[in-house]
C-alpha cells in the first residue's frame, strides 16, 4: 500500500520508522510545509528531497498513492482529511481527530458522505497492558464497574506547539486516557465536570494540570487527576488506575495489573497478554485490513468523535466552571 505521509515534525520520525518495519506499506511521498524540518528529516532518514512536497495537492498530482497518513498538527487535520477523502483516499490520522469540535464533526460528515475511511490512531488502546485490563474487566467474575480512579503525573519538556497550547495536558495527552476510559468501560460519558490550572513552576503557557469527574452511560463515575509539569514520583504514560467493581477491585500500578476478588485477602497479579503487533504497528495493520478487506476498525472517525467530544466537553467545563451534559454519540 502506497502512503503519502503528511507531516515530518514531532511524531513524523516515529511513523517513518514504523511504516518501514511493515512489509505491507511503502511511503510514496511526504508533505512538509517547513523547509528546515523537511531538510533535516531528509538527512536523518535518507529521503529523496524531490519526494517531499509543500502540499498534499502537489503530492497527489505527482505520485500514485493508495492512502494518506496524517501526522500534522490538529489545526491542519480538516484540510488534509478533506483533500484526501475527496480524492477517494482513506486516511489514518494522528489524534486528536481535529483541533476544534466543528472541524471534527466536519471530518466525520465528509467521511460518512464519501464512504471513504478516516481512522484515528489511538495507540494507547493497543498495548499489552491496555488489552489485558480490558479482557479482565470483560470477564464476569469482577462484575459491573462502579467507580474508577485515574492518576497521571509526568514532567516532559517537549518544546514546540505543545508548550503554547491553552490546554496541553487535556488536548494532547489526557485524550489518550479519556479514550482508554471509553475502551475499558465500553461506553461514553454523559456528564462531565472539570477544572484546569497551571502551577507557578510550569514551563507551559497553558494549563498543564487538570482534575476531571465524568459519569458514564453505565452509571460508572471516573475521577481523573493529571499533571504535565510534575517535579517527581512520575507515573507511567498509561497512568495508574483503580477500578471498583461489584465483586472485586482491579488496579493498574506502574504498568502492573492486579485483581483482588470479593472475599479474598490477597491480590493476584495478571501478566500482560502477548501481542504480535502493538501501538502504531497494530494500527497500521488494522488500517491495512480495513482498506483491503472492508472490515470496520475500532477507531473510525465516527466512533472517535466520542473521544473528541469528551476532550472538548472537558475544555468547556474548565472554561465555564459548569457541568457539561451531552447526549449519547456512540
VOKEPA-20204 format. One record per residue: residue number from 1; x, y, z of N, C-alpha, C in turn. Coordinates in steps of 0.2 Angstrom, whole numbers. Layout:
BEGIN
NUM X Y Z X Y Z X Y Z
...
REM end
This chain:
BEGIN
1 4 -6 0 0 0 0 4 6 0
2 3 11 -5 7 17 -5 4 22 -1
3 8 25 3 6 30 8 9 37 6
4 5 42 7 8 49 7 8 51 14
5 14 53 17 14 55 24 14 62 25
6 9 65 28 9 72 29 11 74 36
7 17 78 36 20 80 42 26 76 44
8 31 79 45 38 76 46 40 78 53
9 37 83 56 40 85 63 36 81 68
10 38 82 74 35 78 80 36 71 79
11 30 68 79 29 61 78 31 58 71
12 32 63 67 34 60 60 39 55 59
13 44 56 63 50 51 63 48 45 66
14 44 44 71 42 38 73 38 34 68
15 33 38 65 29 35 60 33 32 54
16 38 36 52 43 34 46 46 27 48
17 48 26 54 51 20 57 46 14 57
18 40 16 59 35 11 60 33 8 53
19 32 13 48 30 11 42 35 7 38
20 41 9 39 47 5 36 47 -2 39
21 45 -3 45 45 -10 48 39 -14 45
22 34 -12 42 29 -15 40 29 -17 32
23 29 -23 31 30 -26 24 24 -24 19
24 18 -22 22 13 -20 18 13 -13 15
25 17 -9 17 17 -2 16 24 0 13
26 23 6 9 29 10 7 26 17 6
27 31 22 8 29 29 8 31 32 1
28 26 34 -3 27 36 -10 29 43 -10
29 27 47 -5 29 54 -4 28 57 3
30 31 63 4 30 66 10 27 73 9
31 24 76 14 22 83 14 24 86 20
32 28 92 19 30 96 25 31 103 23
33 27 108 26 27 115 25 33 118 27
34 37 116 32 43 119 35 49 116 31
35 52 121 27 58 118 24 64 116 28
36 65 119 34 70 116 38 69 109 41
37 62 108 43 60 101 45 61 96 40
38 59 98 34 60 94 28 67 92 27
39 72 97 27 79 96 26 82 91 31
40 81 92 38 84 88 42 81 81 43
41 74 80 41 71 74 41 74 70 35
42 75 73 29 78 70 24 85 68 25
43 89 72 29 96 69 31 95 63 35
44 91 64 40 90 59 45 88 52 43
45 84 52 38 81 46 35 83 44 28
46 88 48 25 90 47 18 84 48 14
47 80 53 14 74 53 10 76 57 4
48 73 56 -2 74 60 -8 70 66 -7
49 74 72 -7 70 79 -7 65 80 -12
50 66 77 -18 61 78 -23 54 74 -21
51 54 70 -16 48 67 -14 45 70 -8
52 47 76 -6 44 80 -1 41 86 -4
53 35 86 -3 31 92 -6 28 97 -1
54 26 103 -3 24 108 1 16 107 3
55 13 103 -1 5 102 0 3 95 -2
56 -2 93 1 -5 86 -1 -7 87 -9
57 -10 92 -11 -12 93 -18 -6 92 -23
58 -1 95 -21 5 94 -25 8 87 -25
59 8 83 -20 10 76 -19 5 72 -24
60 -2 73 -23 -6 69 -26 -6 70 -34
61 -4 76 -36 -3 77 -43 3 74 -46
62 8 72 -42 14 70 -44 16 62 -43
63 12 59 -38 13 52 -37 7 48 -36
64 7 41 -37 2 37 -36 2 35 -29
65 -4 35 -26 -5 33 -19 -11 30 -17
66 -11 26 -12 -17 22 -10 -21 25 -4
67 -17 29 0 -19 31 7 -15 37 9
68 -18 40 14 -14 46 17 -13 45 25
69 -7 46 27 -5 46 34 -4 53 36
70 -9 55 41 -9 62 43 -6 63 50
71 0 66 50 4 67 56 5 75 57
72 0 79 54 1 86 55 -2 88 62
73 -1 94 64 -4 97 70 -12 97 69
74 -15 97 75 -23 96 75 -26 101 70
75 -24 108 70 -27 113 66 -27 111 58
76 -22 107 56 -22 105 49 -26 99 47
77 -29 95 52 -32 89 50 -38 90 46
78 -42 95 47 -48 96 42 -46 96 35
79 -41 101 33 -39 102 26 -36 96 23
80 -32 92 27 -29 86 25 -34 81 23
81 -38 80 28 -44 75 28 -48 76 22
82 -50 83 21 -55 84 15 -51 83 8
83 -45 85 8 -41 84 1 -41 76 0
84 -39 72 5 -38 65 4 -45 62 3
85 -50 63 7 -56 60 6 -60 62 -1
86 -59 68 -3 -62 70 -9 -58 66 -15
87 -52 64 -14 -48 61 -19 -49 53 -19
88 -54 51 -14 -55 44 -13 -50 40 -9
89 -46 44 -6 -40 40 -2 -42 40 5
90 -42 34 8 -43 33 15 -37 36 19
91 -39 38 26 -34 42 30 -33 38 36
92 -27 38 39 -25 36 45 -22 42 48
93 -25 45 54 -23 52 56 -21 51 64
94 -16 55 65 -14 55 72 -20 59 76
95 -20 57 83 -25 60 87 -23 67 88
96 -27 72 90 -34 71 90 -37 72 83
97 -43 70 83 -47 70 76 -46 76 73
98 -47 82 77 -46 89 74 -45 93 80
99 -43 100 78 -42 105 83 -48 108 86
100 -54 108 83 -60 110 85 -66 105 85
101 -71 106 88 -77 102 88 -80 102 81
102 -80 109 78 -83 109 72 -79 106 66
103 -73 106 67 -68 103 62 -69 95 62
104 -70 93 69 -70 85 70 -77 83 67
105 -82 87 68 -89 85 65 -89 85 58
106 -85 90 55 -85 91 48 -81 85 44
107 -76 83 48 -72 77 45 -77 71 45
108 -80 70 51 -85 64 51 -90 64 46
109 -93 70 45 -98 71 40 -95 69 33
110 -89 72 31 -86 71 25 -85 63 24
111 -82 60 29 -80 53 28 -87 49 27
112 -92 50 31 -98 47 30 -102 48 23
113 -101 54 21 -104 56 14 -100 53 8
114 -94 53 9 -90 50 3 -89 42 4
115 -90 40 10 -90 32 11 -82 30 11
116 -78 35 12 -71 34 12 -68 34 20
117 -64 29 21 -62 28 28 -58 33 31
118 -59 36 37 -55 40 41 -54 37 48
119 -48 35 49 -47 32 56 -42 36 60
120 -43 36 66 -39 39 71 -34 35 75
121 -28 37 75 -23 32 78 -23 33 86
122 -27 30 89 -27 30 97 -23 24 99
123 -17 25 99 -12 19 100 -12 16 107
124 -14 20 112 -14 18 119 -18 12 120
125 -23 11 116 -28 5 117 -24 -1 115
126 -19 -1 111 -16 -7 108 -9 -8 111
127 -9 -9 118 -3 -11 121 -5 -17 125
128 0 -22 127 -2 -27 131 -6 -26 138
129 -4 -20 141 -7 -18 147 -14 -16 146
130 -15 -12 141 -22 -10 140 -27 -16 138
131 -24 -20 133 -28 -26 131 -30 -31 137
132 -25 -31 141 -26 -36 147 -31 -33 152
133 -31 -26 153 -36 -23 158 -43 -24 155
134 -43 -23 148 -50 -24 145 -52 -31 146
135 -48 -36 145 -50 -43 145 -52 -44 152
136 -48 -42 157 -50 -44 164 -57 -40 166
137 -58 -34 164 -64 -31 165 -70 -35 162
138 -69 -37 156 -74 -41 152 -76 -47 155
139 -71 -50 159 -73 -57 162 -78 -56 167
140 -83 -61 168 -89 -60 173 -87 -60 180
141 -81 -62 182 -80 -63 189 -79 -56 193
142 -78 -51 190 -77 -44 194 -84 -41 194
143 -88 -42 190 -95 -39 190 -94 -32 187
144 -100 -28 188 -100 -21 185 -95 -16 188
145 -93 -12 184 -88 -6 187 -92 -1 189
146 -91 1 196 -95 7 199 -91 13 199
147 -84 13 200 -80 19 200 -73 18 198
148 -70 23 195 -63 22 193 -59 28 195
149 -53 27 197 -49 32 199 -43 32 195
150 -41 38 191 -35 38 187 -30 43 189
151 -24 42 190 -19 47 192 -13 47 187
152 -12 53 184 -6 53 179 -2 59 181
153 5 58 181 9 63 183 16 63 179
154 17 67 175 23 67 171 26 75 170
155 32 75 169 35 82 168 39 83 161
156 37 81 156 40 82 149 42 89 147
157 48 90 144 49 96 141 50 95 133
158 44 96 130 44 94 123 46 100 118
159 45 106 121 46 112 116 40 112 111
160 41 116 106 36 116 101 29 118 103
161 24 116 98 17 119 99 14 117 106
162 16 111 109 13 109 115 13 114 120
163 19 117 121 21 122 126 17 129 125
164 13 130 120 10 136 119 2 135 118
165 0 128 119 -7 126 119 -11 129 125
166 -17 130 124 -21 133 130 -22 127 135
167 -23 121 133 -24 115 137 -20 109 135
168 -13 110 136 -9 105 133 -10 98 136
169 -11 97 142 -12 91 146 -19 88 143
170 -24 92 143 -31 89 141 -31 87 134
171 -29 91 130 -30 90 122 -25 86 119
172 -18 86 122 -13 82 119 -11 76 122
173 -13 75 129 -11 69 132 -17 66 136
174 -21 69 139 -27 66 143 -31 63 138
175 -31 65 132 -36 62 127 -34 54 126
176 -28 52 127 -26 45 127 -30 42 133
177 -30 45 139 -33 42 145 -41 42 144
178 -43 48 141 -51 48 140 -53 42 135
179 -49 41 130 -50 36 125 -50 29 129
180 -45 28 133 -44 22 137 -50 21 142
181 -53 26 145 -59 26 149 -65 23 144
182 -66 26 139 -71 23 134 -70 16 132
183 -63 14 131 -62 7 129 -63 3 135
184 -61 4 141 -61 0 146 -69 -1 148
185 -72 4 148 -79 4 151 -84 2 145
186 -82 3 139 -87 1 133 -92 6 132
187 -92 12 135 -97 17 133 -94 24 134
188 -98 29 134 -95 36 134 -98 40 139
189 -95 46 141 -98 50 147 -104 54 145
190 -108 55 150 -114 59 149 -114 65 153
191 -110 65 157 -109 71 162 -102 72 164
192 -100 78 163 -93 80 164 -92 86 168
193 -88 86 173 -86 92 177 -78 92 177
194 -75 98 176 -68 98 176 -65 105 178
195 -59 105 181 -55 111 182 -48 110 180
196 -45 116 177 -38 115 175 -35 121 178
197 -28 121 178 -24 126 181 -17 125 179
198 -13 130 180 -6 130 178 -2 132 184
199 2 127 187 6 129 193 11 134 192
200 13 138 197 18 143 195 25 141 192
201 27 135 193 33 132 191 33 129 184
202 27 129 181 25 126 175 29 130 169
203 32 126 164 35 128 158 30 129 152
204 24 127 153 19 128 148 15 134 149
205 13 137 143 10 143 144 2 142 146
206 0 136 144 -7 135 145 -8 130 151
207 -14 128 153 -15 124 159 -12 117 158
208 -7 115 162 -4 109 162 -6 104 167
209 -11 106 171 -14 102 176 -22 102 176
210 -25 96 178 -32 96 177 -35 91 182
211 -41 92 184 -45 87 188 -52 86 184
212 -54 80 183 -60 79 179 -64 73 183
213 -71 74 183 -75 69 185 -80 68 180
214 -81 62 178 -85 60 172 -90 54 174
215 -97 55 173 -101 50 174 -103 47 167
216 -102 40 167 -103 37 160 -110 34 160
217 -112 32 154 -119 29 152 -121 24 157
218 -116 20 159 -117 14 163 -119 16 170
219 -117 22 172 -118 25 179 -111 25 182
220 -106 22 179 -99 22 182 -97 29 183
221 -93 31 188 -90 38 189 -83 37 189
222 -80 41 185 -72 41 184 -70 48 187
223 -64 47 191 -61 53 193 -54 53 191
224 -52 58 187 -45 59 184 -42 65 187
225 -35 64 189 -31 69 191 -25 69 187
226 -22 74 184 -16 74 180 -12 80 180
227 -6 79 178 -1 85 178 4 83 173
228 6 88 169 11 88 164 17 92 166
229 17 94 172 23 98 175 25 95 182
230 24 89 183 26 86 189 34 86 190
231 36 87 196 43 88 198 46 81 201
232 42 76 201 45 70 203 39 64 204
233 42 58 206 37 52 208 32 52 202
234 35 51 196 30 51 190 27 44 189
235 21 44 186 18 38 184 20 36 177
236 18 30 175 19 28 168 15 32 164
237 16 32 157 12 36 152 5 33 152
238 4 27 154 -3 24 154 -7 26 160
239 -3 29 165 -6 32 171 -7 26 176
240 -9 27 182 -11 22 187 -19 22 188
241 -22 16 188 -29 16 188 -31 11 193
242 -37 12 196 -41 8 201 -48 8 199
243 -51 1 198 -57 0 196 -61 -3 202
244 -66 0 204 -70 -3 210 -76 -6 206
245 -76 -13 207 -81 -17 204 -86 -20 209
246 -91 -23 207 -96 -26 211 -93 -32 215
247 -89 -36 212 -86 -42 215 -78 -42 216
248 -76 -36 216 -68 -35 217 -65 -29 215
249 -59 -28 215 -55 -22 213 -50 -24 208
250 -49 -20 203 -43 -21 198 -39 -15 198
251 -33 -15 199 -28 -10 199 -23 -10 194
252 -21 -5 191 -15 -4 186 -10 0 190
253 -5 -2 192 0 2 196 7 1 193
254 10 6 190 17 5 187 17 0 182
255 11 0 178 10 -4 172 10 -12 174
256 8 -13 180 7 -20 183 0 -20 185
257 -3 -26 183 -11 -27 184 -12 -32 190
258 -16 -30 194 -18 -34 200 -26 -34 201
259 -28 -40 203 -35 -41 204 -36 -44 211
260 -40 -41 215 -42 -44 221 -50 -45 221
261 -52 -51 221 -59 -53 221 -62 -53 228
262 -69 -51 228 -73 -51 234 -72 -57 238
263 -70 -56 245 -69 -62 249 -61 -64 250
264 -57 -62 245 -50 -64 245 -46 -59 249
265 -41 -61 252 -37 -57 257 -30 -55 253
266 -29 -58 248 -23 -56 244 -25 -54 237
267 -21 -50 234 -22 -48 227 -18 -53 222
268 -20 -53 216 -17 -58 211 -14 -54 205
269 -8 -55 204 -5 -51 198 -7 -55 191
270 -10 -51 186 -11 -54 180 -6 -51 175
271 -3 -56 172 3 -55 167 0 -52 160
272 3 -47 157 0 -44 151 0 -50 146
273 -5 -49 141 -5 -53 135 1 -52 131
274 2 -57 127 7 -56 122 4 -54 115
275 7 -49 112 4 -46 106 9 -46 100
276 7 -48 95 12 -49 89 13 -41 87
277 8 -37 87 9 -30 85 6 -26 90
278 10 -20 91 7 -15 97 7 -8 94
279 3 -4 97 3 3 96 2 5 89
280 7 9 86 6 11 79 7 6 74
281 11 1 75 11 -5 71 4 -9 71
282 1 -10 76 -6 -13 76 -10 -9 72
283 -10 -2 73 -15 2 70 -14 2 62
284 -8 2 60 -6 1 53 -9 -5 50
285 -8 -11 54 -11 -17 51 -18 -17 51
286 -21 -14 56 -29 -14 56 -31 -9 51
287 -28 -4 49 -29 1 44 -29 -3 37
288 -23 -7 36 -22 -11 30 -28 -16 29
289 -30 -19 34 -35 -24 34 -42 -21 32
290 -43 -15 35 -49 -11 34 -50 -9 26
291 -44 -7 24 -44 -4 17 -45 -10 12
292 -41 -15 13 -41 -21 8 -46 -26 9
293 -50 -26 15 -55 -31 16 -62 -29 17
294 -62 -22 19 -68 -19 20 -71 -20 27
295 -67 -22 32 -68 -23 39 -68 -16 42
296 -72 -15 48 -73 -9 51 -68 -8 57
297 -63 -4 57 -58 -3 63 -62 0 69
298 -59 -1 75 -62 1 81 -62 9 81
299 -57 12 78 -56 19 80 -58 23 73
300 -63 22 70 -65 26 64 -67 33 67
301 -67 38 63 -68 45 65 -75 45 68
302 -80 41 65 -86 41 68 -87 39 75
303 -83 34 77 -83 32 84 -78 37 88
304 -73 39 85 -68 43 89 -71 50 90
305 -76 52 87 -80 58 89 -82 58 96
306 -83 52 99 -85 52 106 -79 54 110
307 -73 52 108 -67 54 112 -66 61 111
308 -66 63 105 -65 70 104 -70 75 107
309 -76 73 108 -81 77 111 -80 77 119
310 -77 71 121 -75 70 128 -70 76 130
311 -65 77 125 -60 82 126 -63 89 126
312 -67 90 121 -70 97 121 -75 98 126
313 -78 93 129 -83 94 134 -79 96 141
314 -73 93 142 -69 94 147 -66 101 147
315 -64 103 141 -61 110 140 -67 115 141
316 -73 114 139 -79 118 140 -81 119 147
317 -80 113 151 -82 114 158 -76 118 162
318 -70 117 160 -65 121 163 -66 128 162
319 -68 130 156 -69 137 154 -75 140 158
320 -81 136 158 -87 139 161 -88 138 169
321 -84 133 171 -85 131 178 -91 127 179
322 -95 125 174 -101 121 175 -100 114 172
323 -105 110 175 -106 103 172 -108 103 165
324 -105 99 161 -107 98 154 -111 92 153
325 -117 92 151 -121 86 149 -122 85 142
326 -121 79 139 -122 78 132 -125 71 131
327 -129 71 125 -132 65 123 -127 60 120
328 -130 54 120 -125 48 118 -123 49 110
329 -117 48 109 -114 49 102 -113 42 99
330 -112 37 103 -110 31 101 -114 28 95
REM end
